Amino acid sequence: MNINTPSQGRIYANIAFVLADVLESCLLDANQNLRKENQEFKHESKREFNTAIASIRKIKSHINKCSENTQECFGDDSDTLYQTMLTLIDRCGEDDELMFKFYNYIKAFPSKLGMDINDSAFKYLIK
């Protein structure tokens, strides 16, 4: 591993912050699309939605303490991950075997961070 490669703990912490931002974007997009369809969150669901958004923003507030460049990189990482996820979901639909093919295609590239990636999520497809 390269001396400039962050620790596994730091990698996973960064992933958690990025996923929190992705989740916020997804929740806001879901709410916006549900409103367009006259099916927005109501009552308890709306309260839980607002609590989730507030909690995510609290978690993300730690990013505001970073440099402007780090904040921009964080936002870019979140946006690209979200778009990649949406594209993958759109292209695969409910076809788990196609999702596994995409996964294996990506996994064929060499690791940049030395992470231990396993296939356990796809164990029901591995023959």
Summary of the structure (lengths in Angstrom):
residues: 127
radius of gyration: 17.6
end to end distance: 32.1
largest distance: 53.1
contacts: 262
relative contact order: 0.11
helix: 72%
strand: 0%
